[in-house]
Amino acid sequence: MIYVAQVEQVSAPPIDWGAMAPLLVVLGAACVAVLVEAFLPRHQRWPVQVGLSIAALGLAGLTLGLYTGSEPAGMTTIGGALTVDQPTLFLWGTLLALGLGSVLLIADRSVEPGGAFVASAASRAAAGGPGDLTYAPTDPDRSYGSPDQAPTMQTEVFPFTLFALGGMMTFVAANDLLTMFIALEVLSLPLYLMCGLARRRRLLSQEAAVKYFLLGAFASAFFLYGLALIYGFAGSVRLTDIAIASAGSARSDTLLFAGFALLVVGLLFKGSVGPFHTWTPDVYQGAPTPVTAFMGACTKVAAFGAILRVLHVAFGLTRWEWRGVLWAVAIVSMVIGAVLGLTQTDIKRMVAYSSIAHAGFLLIGAMAITPQGVSATLFYLLAYGFTTLAVFAVISLVRTADGEATHLSQWAGLGKRSPLTAGTMAFLLLALAGIPLTSGFTAKFAVFAAGIADGMAPLVVIALVASAVAAFFYLRVIVLMYFSEPAADGPTVTVPGAFTTAAITLGVLLTLLLGIVPSLALDWASGGGFVG
Amino acid sequence: MNPLLPVLLVFPLVGALVMHPLRDSPRAAKQVAIGTALVQLALAVVAWSAYSVPAAAAGVRFQLRFVVEWIPAFGTQFALGIDGIALVMIVLTTFLVPILMLFSWEERLPEGRTASGFFALLLATEATLMGVFMATDVFLFYVFFEAMLIPMYFLIGRFGGPRRQYAAVKFFLYSLFGGLIMLASLIGLYVVSAQYLPAGGTFDWAALRTIVPLIPESTQIWLFLGFFLAFAIKAPLVPLHTWLPDAGAEAPIGAGVLLVGVLDKVGTFGFLRYCLPLFPLASVRLAPLVLVLSVIGVLYGALLAVGQKDLSRFVAYTSIAHFGFIALGIFAFSTQAFAGSVLYMVNHGLSTGMLFVMVGLLAARGGSRMITDYGGVSKLAPMLAGCFLLAGLSSLALPGTNSFVSEFLVLVGSYPREPVYTILATVGIIFAALYVLWVYQQTMQGPVRGRAVLAALERSPAGGPGTMIDPAIAASRARSGFPDLCAREIAVLVPLIVAIIVLGFFPGPVLDVVNPSVAATMTEVGLTDPVGGLPR
């Protein structure tokens, strides 16, 4: 009898397959992609992987659309480990769309022949790079498959992307801290690897990967330690239970807030909020640009999705205790991003610092424990994600013989050389600066309005001053592109292939649409609050 | 739902877009551009005739309204409408743009720049200016207020003088900074309105007006300061003015006139439309501060104008002095002074615009903007010198020119309430005579001299220094190095001269349109006229 009772206790919790379908599709496709990598011959992998990834993201989007179309109420599933509520659905949609854009960039082989990725230095040598003594292929990048086939590229990056994306989707839906931690690892480990895959500037890329991994491991440890302390306080890792415990408990708050601090450090690290940002510039610079685009857009969405959920669901009641600290963090982040961004000479590092400043703005929205706070932050993530994606896509187009021309001086006179590329970039930079009629403005407006409405007027004023400072370095690029004469041996602008063109078009179009007619997206974002 | 205003807004934008396919045929591009600008002027005249002064006097605040939903989540609408003040500014803008295009017809552009790009940016600037003056939704106003920077930034940065990059960035950052501070106030206003309105926050100007009496003074002061900073940067009041001489000097003349003549008026327009009606208590409380800044602007701008070596910077500093007068009239709170300020906004656009154009004509001949590079021009180009004098006299508000009426109204209207500031500002008029006449004397009078003039004569085959021919005779010959005005230049100047003289004697039509809106603004501030009433 006792045995039977135990069986009943561990009986599988009910699973709402419909709600979870997008997540399952992405993770399932990731597993299939690993098998593809193992069993298919090299020259077949690229088309299959690309097709699989895009199909998986499309199917996940379709199931998400169908589920959202049935206007579901928010609910928890798998025994309360995951929450599928309105913010989750919005974030999933955002992640899938941004993931699709990133996959398109990653799959592109027209910009860098053979794609931007290699698996290791050995493959680089095999691909005809320096150090190659035994094998001299006629075409340096045609190393795999039969000679009559198009150059192939390393395709591990596709399963990595899908796993990371699956992790991110779990991360934003996690209803307890343990699930969140596991999702954090699932999303982080592939990212560490992807950073080191650059075909060019191998050392920079590998340094970035190691740095990201080491600091990321620390951040995970912080998160886990915080989790443990909070468990000690609340006796549960469930977000709602933590909220209940924090509302009325005789236990000392020390455990709770020490745990909160450590937990938030882990999350802020992922969101590259200053002062936990130190990895960001190096990793953004070192990683292959399509991966940087993926990180810049999707990781930010995932991290802030989780921050939102933790702050709102678990710590919404104790907001007056921690808000002062996060004020300071937001200010530091905005100041670091805006001021250090001014001194950068590498465009990828500059965008990295811009992302740190934006993280500060996002934190203002996340700190506003109101429905507007949630919807504004969600909208900001959507808008920022697409702009960033397109920015990195454009950066990947400007090249010299040695790869991407990321030094700012190389961008001089681009407006004359390639008006379309320069115009696109100028528009995207104005969006990052938050000029009206771009999504950057509507997003900033939404976040700042939520901030002021929740009593953070001084912080918003600081944020606006920081925006003005940050505008200077965006402008500097525009000045370089349009007002300076091009250098004689300047970079060329590669004509992008269909994939990159599609990604850029997607990013620019959404940046424009969300700037002019944001109502639809705003309505989605404010469709409902968190369910715990 | 009158479609006239949206058409006025979109039409120049369409013209700007059409420039792109025409980029390889500059001549066609210029013709299309000026055609667009002329049609736009005609549309503005239609708007003028459609605007009903009796209705405005009867209390209709905005006319020709056009309202559609835009972003309900932010409580903002795409709402257009005009009052008398906006109407005259719109007409001024549409009047100046074709003139500037004609002026820029043969402008030597920096290498690699196309005329179609220049004209497209002029039209885009015109469109954003239309939007700024038409918006009756504060959010929409802000959008145009910031969007206005972008075409002007490219106009200065791509087509300007040698230090154009520096000037363009400085202009953009100053304005953007002010704009962002205003954004904080804007959001604050929205949040405050959500507290008082049952239907939630709004940006609708009229709806905001209904809750103004409920907002406590301390809140008003904070909100006022945000708006004020943005407008004080735009219509540069003294400590915030340093971008204007750079931007004004480096901008190509066509853009410079639009910048100083119209774009900066958005600041004073903003005082009248937003600061005073939406924050009346704060406006009255902080008026002494603004008045001090205005008077400093009048005197300091005039003093610096006297000391300038560069003609464009000279015009920019005279503008700073003029903006001081306009702000004085606005914050003196009387209908006469309000009407004077609005009229001043128009007149300053005309007289400073003409002065800028004259500087451009000089520079086109001598290739320099330095005052010391010119001398005795009246002997070589008497018509040019005469027009320069007229522009200068209009700028110093000589009776019989347009500026006299407005300056007089400002001073008369301000005196009863603010005698001290008015008297101090009156001293500025004397400075104005000094700087204008001095520059005229240095450049136009006396013997033919100056590096630029001599070099221009030397280059020409008609004779010059070193030959036995008298420079004045040489200049009258064909292919002179320093020719007098050509037909196109005369066509540029005639409309300006006519406007300057006509408005000097018959300001009535403009005042009639402006008066009801000015009276409405006075009611919104909640003060009564000290003496007198509307100017007739």
Chai-1 contact restraints between the chains, C-beta under 6 A:
chainA,res_idxA,chainB,res_idxB,connection_type,confidence,min_distance_angstrom,max_distance_angstrom,comment,restraint_id
A,K416,B,G112,contact,1.0,0.0,6.0,A-B,restraint_1
A,I435,B,E146,contact,1.0,0.0,6.0,A-B,restraint_2
A,P436,B,V143,contact,1.0,0.0,6.0,A-B,restraint_3
A,P436,B,E146,contact,1.0,0.0,6.0,A-B,restraint_4
A,P436,B,A147,contact,1.0,0.0,6.0,A-B,restraint_5
A,L437,B,A147,contact,1.0,0.0,6.0,A-B,restraint_6
A,F448,B,I187,contact,1.0,0.0,6.0,A-B,restraint_7
A,A449,B,I187,contact,1.0,0.0,6.0,A-B,restraint_8
A,I452,B,I187,contact,1.0,0.0,6.0,A-B,restraint_9
A,I452,B,G188,contact,1.0,0.0,6.0,A-B,restraint_10
A,I452,B,V191,contact,1.0,0.0,6.0,A-B,restraint_11
A,A453,B,V191,contact,1.0,0.0,6.0,A-B,restraint_12
A,V460,B,A184,contact,1.0,0.0,6.0,A-B,restraint_13
A,V461,B,A184,contact,1.0,0.0,6.0,A-B,restraint_14
A,L464,B,L180,contact,1.0,0.0,6.0,A-B,restraint_15
A,L464,B,A184,contact,1.0,0.0,6.0,A-B,restraint_16
A,S467,B,L180,contact,1.0,0.0,6.0,A-B,restraint_17
A,A468,B,L176,contact,1.0,0.0,6.0,A-B,restraint_18
A,A468,B,F177,contact,1.0,0.0,6.0,A-B,restraint_19
A,A468,B,L180,contact,1.0,0.0,6.0,A-B,restraint_20
A,A471,B,L176,contact,1.0,0.0,6.0,A-B,restraint_21
A,L475,B,V169,contact,1.0,0.0,6.0,A-B,restraint_22
A,V479,B,Q165,contact,1.0,0.0,6.0,A-B,restraint_23
A,F483,B,G157,contact,1.0,0.0,6.0,A-B,restraint_24
A,F483,B,Q165,contact,1.0,0.0,6.0,A-B,restraint_25
A,P518,B,I71,contact,1.0,0.0,6.0,A-B,restraint_26
A,S519,B,I71,contact,1.0,0.0,6.0,A-B,restraint_27
A,L522,B,A73,contact,1.0,0.0,6.0,A-B,restraint_28
